[in-house]
C-alpha cells in the first residue's frame, strides 16, 4: 500500500505502524523525507501532526481536567472565559466546542490580515458565530483554539507546558513537542514550499494560523514520531496506562470516544463509511487525520491501532492522493486481522 502511494507521488515519504495493546505487529517506511536527496523515514522521524494536535494534545488535556472535576463539559464557555462575548456565545458549551457544533466557522484567513501573534489571537478570540450553537457540525480550528484557551485559563499554564508535563512526559513521549529545537531539523520531515516563509517549511508548523500565533495552538502545532504515537495508541488500548503510569482516566476513555453527533465523538472522529477509518472498523473505533498527511485510528474492539505518518503537502497542498492510501491501508489491515481471527 505504502509503495503504491509513493509510486503515485502521494507523498515523498511515509511510515505506517500497526499494533495491539502489547506489541507492534508491523512497521514499514517508504520513500525519503523530501523529494530532494534526504534520509529515509524511521520511527524517530518527526512529522508535523497538523490536526492530530487536537486529539493527541488538546483532547488528552480536557479529559484529564474532566476527570479532576475542573471542567464541566456542559458548562457554558463563558464560565471559564467571561470575556468571550457576542451574539449567542452565551449558549456555547464546552461540549459544543469539542464536538465542533459551537456555531463557529471552520477557519478564517486571519494570517492574511496580520502576522502579529497578539493581533491574531484577538481575531481568533473575537470570531463571531455563523450558526446557532448545536445546530450542525462544522469542523472548526477556531473552536479547538478556543478550547485551548479554556485549558490555559483553568490550569494557569500555557498549552505546551501543560501538555508536556501532564501528557507527553508521563506517557514517555519524549519526541512529542511544539516548536522543536533547530538541532532536530535533520530528523524533521519538511512540509510545504511557502515563498512567504522563505521556501520549504521544515521544523516550523505548517498551519499558517498556528505559525503566526507563535507555533503553539490547540488546533495545530505538535510534532511527533511513529515511536511516540505508538505509545499513545497503546496507552489508549490499555485504558489510559502505559508502562505502569496512568496518563488518562480509564472511565472517561469510552465516554470521550463514543459517537456524539455525525462522525464526531469528544475531540475524536468516528468511522463514517467514507472517512479514513475505511469500511471494516467497529463502532468503538476512533481516530483523526491531519492536513499534512498524518492519521491515527484505534479500534479497542479489535485490539488494533493503525498509524500513518506522511508529509503529503511537500511541496504543495494541492496533492490529495493520500486520502485513498489511508482508506486502503485501513481496509487492508482490518481484512487481514479479521480473516485471521476467523481461522
C-alpha positions as CSV (number, residue, x, y, z in Angstrom):
1,X,0.0,0.0,0.0
2,X,2.7,2.5,1.0
3,X,4.9,1.7,-2.0
4,X,1.9,2.2,-4.3
5,X,1.2,5.6,-2.7
6,X,4.8,6.6,-3.2
7,X,4.7,5.5,-6.8
8,X,1.6,7.6,-7.2
9,X,3.5,10.6,-5.8
10,X,1.0,10.8,-2.9
11,X,4.0,11.8,-0.6
12,X,7.8,11.9,-0.7
13,X,7.9,9.6,2.4
14,X,5.7,7.7,4.8
15,X,5.8,5.4,7.8
16,X,3.0,3.1,9.0
17,X,2.7,1.2,12.3
18,X,0.1,-1.4,13.0
19,X,-0.1,-2.8,16.6
20,X,-2.1,-4.1,19.5
21,X,-2.1,-3.0,23.2
22,X,1.1,-5.0,23.8
23,X,3.1,-5.2,20.6
24,X,3.8,-3.7,17.2
25,X,2.7,-6.2,14.5
26,X,4.1,-4.3,11.5
27,X,6.1,-1.2,10.9
28,X,7.2,-0.1,7.5
29,X,8.6,3.1,5.9
30,X,8.9,4.1,2.2
31,X,10.5,7.0,0.3
32,X,12.5,9.9,1.8
33,X,11.8,12.9,3.9
34,X,11.8,15.1,0.9
35,X,11.7,14.8,-2.9
36,X,15.4,16.0,-2.9
37,X,18.1,13.6,-1.6
38,X,17.3,13.1,2.1
39,X,17.1,10.4,4.7
40,X,14.6,7.5,4.7
41,X,11.9,8.0,7.4
42,X,12.1,5.9,10.5
43,X,10.3,5.6,13.8
44,X,12.1,8.6,15.2
45,X,11.4,10.9,12.2
46,X,9.5,13.9,13.4
47,X,6.3,14.8,11.5
48,X,4.1,17.9,11.7
49,X,1.0,16.4,13.1
50,X,-1.3,19.2,12.0
51,X,-4.8,18.4,13.3
52,X,-3.7,15.3,15.2
53,X,-2.7,18.1,17.7
54,X,-6.4,18.3,18.6
55,X,-6.6,14.7,19.8
56,X,-3.1,13.8,20.9
57,X,-2.8,17.1,22.8
58,X,-5.9,19.1,23.5
59,X,-8.4,16.2,24.0
60,X,-6.0,14.5,26.4
61,X,-5.8,17.6,28.5
62,X,-9.5,18.2,28.5
63,X,-10.1,14.6,29.5
64,X,-7.7,15.0,32.5
65,X,-9.5,18.2,33.6
66,X,-12.9,16.5,33.3
67,X,-11.7,13.6,35.5
68,X,-10.4,16.1,38.1
69,X,-13.8,17.9,38.1
70,X,-12.0,21.1,36.9
71,X,-14.1,21.4,33.7
72,X,-17.8,20.7,33.1
73,X,-18.4,19.5,29.6
74,X,-21.9,21.0,29.6
75,X,-21.0,24.3,31.2
76,X,-21.0,27.5,29.1
77,X,-17.6,28.5,27.7
78,X,-18.3,31.9,29.3
79,X,-17.9,30.3,32.8
80,X,-14.2,29.9,32.0
81,X,-13.8,32.8,29.6
82,X,-16.2,35.5,30.7
83,X,-14.8,38.0,28.1
84,X,-15.8,35.7,25.2
85,X,-18.9,37.7,24.3
86,X,-21.1,38.2,21.2
87,X,-24.5,37.1,19.8
88,X,-25.4,33.6,21.1
89,X,-21.9,32.9,22.5
90,X,-23.6,32.6,26.0
91,X,-25.2,29.4,24.7
92,X,-22.0,27.7,23.6
93,X,-20.8,24.9,25.9
94,X,-17.5,23.1,26.2
95,X,-19.2,20.1,24.6
96,X,-20.2,22.2,21.6
97,X,-16.5,23.2,21.2
98,X,-15.1,19.7,21.4
99,X,-17.8,18.2,19.1
100,X,-17.4,21.0,16.5
101,X,-21.1,22.1,17.0
102,X,-20.4,25.5,18.5
103,X,-21.5,27.6,15.5
104,X,-18.0,28.9,14.9
105,X,-16.8,28.9,11.3
106,X,-14.2,26.3,10.1
107,X,-11.5,28.9,10.0
108,X,-10.9,32.5,8.9
109,X,-7.8,33.6,6.8
110,X,-6.6,35.8,9.6
111,X,-3.0,35.1,8.6
112,X,-3.7,37.2,5.6
113,X,-4.7,40.1,7.8
114,X,-1.9,40.1,10.4
115,X,1.3,38.2,11.3
116,X,1.4,39.7,14.9
117,X,0.7,36.9,17.4
118,X,-1.4,39.1,19.8
119,X,-3.5,40.6,17.0
120,X,-4.1,37.2,15.5
121,X,-5.1,35.8,18.9
122,X,-7.5,38.7,19.3
123,X,-9.1,37.9,15.9
124,X,-9.4,34.2,16.7
125,X,-10.9,35.0,20.2
126,X,-13.4,37.5,18.7
127,X,-14.6,35.4,15.8
128,X,-18.4,35.7,15.7
129,X,-20.6,32.5,15.4
130,X,-22.1,31.9,12.0
131,X,-24.7,29.3,13.0
132,X,-26.8,28.6,16.1
133,X,-24.9,26.6,18.7
134,X,-25.8,22.9,18.4
135,X,-27.5,23.2,15.0
136,X,-24.9,21.5,13.0
137,X,-21.3,20.0,12.9
138,X,-18.8,22.3,11.3
139,X,-15.2,21.1,11.9
140,X,-13.6,24.2,13.3
141,X,-10.0,25.1,14.0
142,X,-11.2,28.2,15.8
143,X,-13.4,26.1,18.1
144,X,-10.3,24.0,19.0
145,X,-8.3,27.1,19.5
146,X,-10.9,28.4,22.0
147,X,-10.9,25.1,23.9
148,X,-7.1,25.5,24.2
149,X,-7.7,29.0,25.7
150,X,-10.1,27.4,28.2
151,X,-7.5,24.8,29.2
152,X,-4.9,27.6,29.7
153,X,-7.3,29.6,31.9
154,X,-8.2,26.6,34.1
155,X,-4.6,25.4,34.6
156,X,-2.8,28.7,34.6
157,X,-0.2,27.1,32.3
158,X,0.4,27.6,28.6
159,X,-0.9,24.8,26.5
160,X,2.6,23.5,25.5
161,X,3.9,23.4,29.1
162,X,0.7,21.8,30.4
163,X,0.7,19.0,27.8
164,X,4.5,18.4,28.2
165,X,4.1,18.0,32.0
166,X,0.8,16.1,32.2
167,X,0.5,14.1,28.9
168,X,3.7,13.6,26.9
169,X,6.4,13.2,29.7
170,X,4.2,10.8,31.8
171,X,3.5,8.8,28.6
172,X,7.2,8.6,27.8
173,X,6.5,10.6,24.6
174,X,9.8,12.5,24.6
175,X,9.7,13.2,20.9
176,X,6.3,14.9,21.0
177,X,6.5,18.7,21.2
178,X,5.6,22.1,20.0
179,X,8.4,24.3,18.4
180,X,11.1,21.6,18.0
181,X,14.6,23.0,18.5
182,X,16.8,23.6,15.4
183,X,19.0,20.7,16.5
184,X,16.2,18.3,15.5
185,X,15.7,19.7,12.0
186,X,17.7,16.9,10.3
187,X,15.1,14.5,11.7
188,X,12.0,16.5,10.7
189,X,10.0,15.9,7.5
190,X,9.5,19.1,5.6
191,X,6.0,20.3,4.6
192,X,5.1,22.8,2.0
193,X,7.0,25.3,-0.1
194,X,5.9,28.7,1.1
195,X,7.6,31.7,-0.5
196,X,6.2,34.0,2.3
197,X,8.1,31.9,4.8
198,X,11.3,31.7,2.8
199,X,10.8,28.4,0.9
200,X,10.4,24.8,2.2
201,X,8.8,24.9,5.7
202,X,10.8,22.5,7.9
203,X,10.6,22.3,11.7
204,X,8.1,25.1,11.9
205,X,4.3,24.4,12.0
206,X,2.7,24.2,8.5
207,X,-0.6,25.7,9.6
208,X,-0.4,29.4,9.0
209,X,-2.6,30.5,11.9
210,X,-0.7,28.3,14.3
211,X,2.6,29.6,12.9
212,X,1.8,33.2,13.3
213,X,0.4,32.6,16.8
214,X,3.9,31.7,17.7
215,X,3.8,27.9,16.9
216,X,1.6,26.8,19.8
217,X,-2.1,26.3,19.4
218,X,-4.7,23.7,20.3
219,X,-5.7,23.1,16.7
220,X,-2.2,22.5,15.2
221,X,1.5,22.8,16.0
222,X,2.5,19.5,17.5
223,X,5.4,17.4,16.1
224,X,5.8,13.8,16.9
225,X,7.2,10.4,15.8
226,X,5.8,6.9,14.9
227,X,7.6,5.8,18.1
228,X,5.6,8.2,20.3
229,X,2.3,7.8,18.6
230,X,2.7,4.0,19.1
231,X,3.0,4.6,22.8
232,X,0.0,6.9,22.7
233,X,-2.2,4.4,20.9
234,X,-1.1,1.6,23.2
235,X,-1.8,3.8,26.2
236,X,-5.4,4.2,24.9
237,X,-5.8,0.4,24.3
238,X,-4.5,-0.2,27.9
239,X,-7.3,2.1,29.4
240,X,-5.1,5.1,29.9
241,X,-2.0,3.4,31.3
242,X,1.5,3.0,29.7
243,X,4.5,1.3,31.4
244,X,2.6,1.4,34.7
245,X,1.9,5.1,34.6
246,X,-1.7,6.3,34.4
247,X,-1.9,9.2,31.9
248,X,-5.7,9.2,31.1
249,X,-8.7,8.2,33.3
250,X,-9.9,4.8,32.3
251,X,-13.6,5.6,33.0
252,X,-13.6,8.6,30.6
253,X,-11.9,6.9,27.5
254,X,-15.2,5.2,26.4
255,X,-17.1,8.5,27.2
256,X,-14.8,10.6,25.0
257,X,-14.6,8.1,22.2
258,X,-18.4,7.5,21.9
259,X,-20.2,8.9,18.9
260,X,-22.0,12.2,19.8
261,X,-23.0,13.8,16.5
262,X,-22.5,12.8,12.9
263,X,-18.9,11.4,12.8
264,X,-17.7,13.1,15.9
265,X,-17.0,11.9,19.4
266,X,-15.5,14.2,22.1
267,X,-12.5,15.5,20.1
268,X,-12.2,12.3,18.2
269,X,-13.6,11.3,14.8
270,X,-15.7,8.1,14.3
271,X,-15.9,5.8,11.3
272,X,-18.4,7.1,8.8
273,X,-18.0,4.6,5.9
274,X,-16.5,7.4,3.8
275,X,-13.6,8.7,6.0
276,X,-10.1,7.4,6.7
277,X,-11.3,4.6,9.0
278,X,-12.2,2.6,5.9
279,X,-15.1,0.2,6.0
280,X,-14.2,-2.6,8.5
281,X,-13.6,-0.9,11.8
282,X,-16.0,-1.3,14.7
283,X,-18.4,1.3,16.1
284,X,-16.0,1.6,19.1
285,X,-13.1,2.7,16.8
286,X,-11.9,6.3,16.9
287,X,-9.3,8.3,15.1
288,X,-8.3,11.6,13.4
289,X,-6.4,12.9,10.5
290,X,-4.0,15.9,10.0
291,X,-3.9,18.1,6.9
292,X,-0.2,17.5,6.4
293,X,-0.9,13.8,5.8
294,X,-1.0,12.2,9.2
295,X,-3.6,9.9,10.7
296,X,-4.3,7.6,13.6
297,X,-7.1,5.0,14.1
298,X,-7.6,2.9,17.3
299,X,-10.1,0.1,17.4
300,X,-10.4,-1.3,21.0
301,X,-13.0,-3.9,19.9
302,X,-10.3,-5.5,17.6
303,X,-7.4,-4.5,19.8
304,X,-5.6,-2.7,17.0
305,X,-4.2,0.7,16.0
306,X,-3.1,2.0,12.7
307,X,-0.8,5.0,12.4
308,X,0.1,6.6,9.1
309,X,2.5,9.5,9.0
310,X,3.4,11.3,5.8
311,X,4.1,14.8,4.5
312,X,1.8,14.7,1.5
313,X,1.9,18.6,1.4
314,X,5.5,18.6,0.3
315,X,5.8,20.6,-1.9
316,X,2.2,21.6,-2.3
317,X,-1.1,21.1,-0.5
318,X,-2.8,20.6,-3.9
319,X,-1.9,16.9,-3.6
320,X,-4.8,14.9,-2.3
321,X,-3.8,11.4,-3.4
322,X,-3.1,10.4,0.1
323,X,-6.7,10.1,1.1
324,X,-7.0,6.9,-0.9
325,X,-4.0,5.4,0.7
326,X,-5.4,6.0,4.2
327,X,-8.6,4.1,3.4
328,X,-6.9,1.3,1.5
329,X,-4.4,0.8,4.3
330,X,-7.2,0.7,7.0
331,X,-9.2,-1.8,4.9
332,X,-6.1,-4.0,4.1
333,X,-5.1,-4.2,7.8
334,X,-8.6,-4.9,9.1
335,X,-9.3,-7.5,6.4
336,X,-6.1,-9.4,7.3
337,X,-6.8,-9.2,11.1
338,X,-10.5,-10.2,10.7
339,X,-9.7,-13.1,8.3
340,X,-7.0,-14.4,10.7
341,X,-9.4,-14.1,13.6
342,X,-11.9,-16.4,11.8
343,X,-9.3,-19.1,11.0
